[in-house]
Structure formats: C-alpha cells, structure tokens
C-alpha cells in the first residue's frame, strides 16, 4: 500500500482503520518512499524500514519536515507475527 498517511487499504479498495487481531495491533513495516523514483529511502545503502505496532506514529515521524510532494509512506502489515512468543 502506498499512502501519504497511515490508512490501511484493504483488498476492497476502501480506506479504513487497520484491523486489530485479538486486541493487539498488527505489526507493520513502514517505509519512506521517494515519489520521483518509487524507491525506498536508504541510509548508508540500507533501506529505511520501521517495524511498529503504531503505523500512524511512524508515518508522522518519517514525514516530519519532509516535502509531501516528494515523499510518501508505504505501510505493509506483517502477517503471522502477532502470535510470536505463544507456544501451543
């Protein structure tokens, strides 16, 4: 998903709030994208990716002081990590 904000874009194409699993927020990968190239911003050659349960906060932090015409944020929910640490 590519967005200037951290809204979740479900398969239906409607923008909404990112769903939560069992009362916990999903873990997301949040990337800063250069609109001119479509590439993820890199720091010393490494893609800048924030892993968070609060994509709205991460988006605000990444876009702070940046030109919104040049930068956007991609928020990708990471499936399966909400169960980490639970043993059956």
Number of C-alpha atoms within 10 A of each C-alpha: 12 16 15 17 16 25 19 21 17 13 7 6 8 10 12 11 11 15 13 12 10 9 7 11 16 22 19 21 18 23 24 25 22 16 14 9 9 11 12 19 17 13 8 7 7 9 14 16 18 16 16 18 17 14 27 14 11 24 23 14 11 18 16 10 8 11 9 13 10 11 19 23 25 23 27 19 21 13 10 9 11 16 11 7 7 6 5 3
